[in-house]
Amino acid sequence: MKPNIIDELGVLAIGSRMRRLYDNLSSDTARIYADHELEFEIKYFTLFYIISRRKQIGIVDIAQELSLTHPAIIHLAKGLEKKGYIESVRSPDDNRKRILQLSKKGKKCLPEFEKVWSKLDSLNQQLFAAIHPLLQTMAAIEQTLEETSYYKRYQKFNQ
């Protein structure tokens, strides 16, 4: 890859580099899913996965577990519903509460998804753990930012 302005900026463009890596992984992973006749984007992965494991789960519970906002989960859920992989039902305990579960299509496709995920897991273990310890580095940065936010760090740095 030839150097560009993002490379020249180094850590100042960390968000852009992370986005570039995400875009690269996203497009290739979409091709992998397409090869397996699965219409799917990686942005739906964690939501689809948690629903597949919990069978039925509420929006609020998902938002808490994935550390995402309620509106973000609703947006992702609408996309997965549109693709036919999940469905929303009313909670038997509280009519105001929506419960997400796999649809018939989601259940039917789950074994194929699991095959792909197994292979992706092996590939990612090799690429991001064995060759480059990216996950450990990201976890350490996330922990550091959890202790003191990026914004607060900037404020201290700016004093």
Buried (B, 14 or more C-beta within 10 A) or exposed (E): EEEEEBEEEEEEBEEEBEEBEEEEBBEEBBEBBEEEEBEBBBBBBBBBBBBBEBEEBBBEBBBEEBEBEEEBBBEBBEBBBEBBBBBBEEEEEEEEBBBBBBBEEBEEBBEEBEEBBEEBEEEBEEEBEEEEEEEEEEEEEEEEEEEEEEEEEEEEEEE
